[in-house]
Amino acid sequence: MVADETFGQVFLTDTNLERTDQALARVSIPILRFRVQDGTVAPV
């Protein structure tokens, strides 16, 4: 579903970064990832 690149934004919430890497492995467009911790947002 995500790999067909028809989505403008996808929000994945997962504590396992390996699993999100696997979910997005076939996406060929740039991906921005952020970590939210204690109310602070930072790029990964």
C-alpha positions as a printed Julia matrix, in Angstrom:
44×3 Matrix{Float64}:
  0.0    0.0    0.0
  2.72   2.51   0.94
  5.08   1.25  -1.77
  2.82   2.36  -4.63
  3.7    5.99  -3.69
  0.2    7.42  -4.01
  0.17   8.82  -0.47
  1.14  12.41   0.3
  1.9   11.66   3.95
  2.14   8.48   5.96
  2.49   8.47   9.72
  3.95   5.31  11.23
  4.18   5.04  14.97
  6.43   2.22  16.02
  9.15   1.83  18.61
 11.06  -0.6   16.39
 12.98   1.35  13.7
 13.95  -1.88  11.9
 10.28  -2.64  11.33
  9.59   0.83   9.91
 12.69   0.54   7.69
 11.3   -2.72   6.32
  7.87  -1.17   5.73
  9.41   1.69   3.73
 12.21  -0.22   1.98
 10.54  -0.17  -1.46
  9.64   3.54  -1.42
 11.87   5.38  -3.87
 10.98   8.95  -2.93
 12.75  10.88  -0.12
 11.61   9.96   3.39
 11.81  12.15   6.47
 11.78  10.43   9.85
 11.34  12.05  13.23
 11.54  10.86  16.79
  9.14  12.2   19.4
 10.4   11.85  22.93
  9.04  13.59  26.0
  7.15  16.06  23.78
 10.24  16.99  21.74
 10.39  16.29  17.99
 13.79  15.69  16.38
 14.87  14.34  12.98
 16.25  10.79  12.97
